[in-house]
């Protein structure tokens, strides 16, 4: 998987970061997001998380780094 840096929200070391990728997962184009691992049992109990997935939290401001167009040039929306 090749990652392309899109942006980061600096909070000190290990800042949440957003990457674009050329990877196709389950037939879908994907972004890779680095964020804070959610471990709170009460929060996790509200979710149905398959074994092959995880849940992270990122600052909402990180989403400002999402491109307005898909990698193929079509405007999302």
C-alpha positions as CSV (number, residue, x, y, z in Angstrom):
1,X,0.0,0.0,0.0
2,X,1.4,3.4,-1.0
3,X,0.4,6.3,1.3
4,X,0.2,9.9,0.3
5,X,0.2,12.4,3.2
6,X,-2.8,14.7,3.2
7,X,-2.7,16.5,6.5
8,X,-2.3,16.3,10.3
9,X,-3.6,17.9,13.4
10,X,-0.6,18.5,15.6
11,X,-1.2,17.6,19.3
12,X,2.4,16.8,20.2
13,X,3.9,13.4,19.3
14,X,1.7,10.9,17.5
15,X,-0.6,13.4,16.0
16,X,-3.8,12.2,14.1
17,X,-2.9,12.1,10.4
18,X,-4.8,11.6,7.2
19,X,-3.4,9.7,4.1
20,X,-4.7,8.9,0.7
21,X,-3.9,5.5,-0.8
22,X,-4.0,3.6,-4.0
23,X,-5.4,0.6,-2.1
24,X,-8.8,-0.9,-2.9
25,X,-10.5,-2.5,0.1
26,X,-13.7,-4.5,-0.4
27,X,-14.0,-2.9,-3.8
28,X,-13.8,0.7,-2.4
29,X,-11.2,3.4,-2.6
30,X,-10.0,4.2,1.0
31,X,-8.2,6.8,3.1
32,X,-5.9,5.7,6.0
33,X,-6.4,7.6,9.2
34,X,-4.1,7.5,12.2
35,X,-5.9,8.5,15.4
36,X,-6.4,7.8,19.1
37,X,-7.5,4.2,19.9
38,X,-10.9,4.0,21.6
39,X,-10.7,1.6,24.5
40,X,-13.6,2.8,26.7
41,X,-15.8,-0.3,27.2
42,X,-19.0,1.8,27.4
43,X,-18.3,3.4,24.0
44,X,-17.3,0.1,22.4
45,X,-20.4,-1.6,23.8
46,X,-22.5,0.7,21.6
47,X,-20.8,-0.6,18.4
48,X,-20.8,-3.8,16.5
49,X,-17.1,-4.0,15.5
50,X,-16.1,-7.0,13.3
51,X,-12.8,-8.7,14.2
52,X,-11.1,-7.2,11.1
53,X,-12.0,-3.6,12.0
54,X,-11.1,-1.1,14.8
55,X,-12.4,2.2,16.0
56,X,-10.4,5.4,16.4
57,X,-11.1,9.0,17.2
58,X,-9.7,12.0,15.3
59,X,-10.2,15.7,15.6
60,X,-13.0,17.0,13.4
61,X,-10.6,19.6,12.0
62,X,-8.6,16.8,10.4
63,X,-11.4,16.3,7.9
64,X,-10.6,19.7,6.4
65,X,-7.7,17.9,4.7
66,X,-10.0,15.6,2.7
67,X,-9.8,16.4,-1.0
68,X,-12.9,17.8,-2.7
69,X,-12.5,15.4,-5.6
70,X,-11.9,11.7,-5.8
71,X,-8.6,10.4,-7.1
72,X,-10.3,9.9,-10.5
73,X,-11.4,13.5,-10.7
74,X,-15.1,13.2,-10.1
75,X,-16.5,15.7,-7.6
76,X,-17.9,13.9,-4.5
77,X,-21.2,14.8,-3.1
